[in-house]
């Protein structure tokens, strides 16, 4: 099997306060480009949509631009920035650090189909 789709024509765009996600849905992969504006925080911008206290999605990500701070429900935390690859399990909050938008590529099966979708 060979499957190719252009990012310039995403299958779906999902807007949420201070950000949006553009997703390409493929057979064994959902790829999302998430753009978070300064002031974005998961608990403020997405939690009301998701209906959970913390993000319950698993993320496999690459940061293209900007900085983001991630705090796990168990207290662990880390800041990520351009060129960083990270894996984040369910149970976290995150927010943009600084005055630059943060752009993240997310390679994950369920994230692009379920993230910031009304429950």
Secondary structure, DSSP 4 states (H G I P E B T S, - for coil): ------GGG-SEEEEETTEEEEEEE-SS-EEEEEEE-TT-BHHHHTHHHHTSSSB---EEEEEEESEEEEEETTS-EEEE-TT-EEEE-SSEEEEEESSS-EEEEEE-TTHHHHTT---
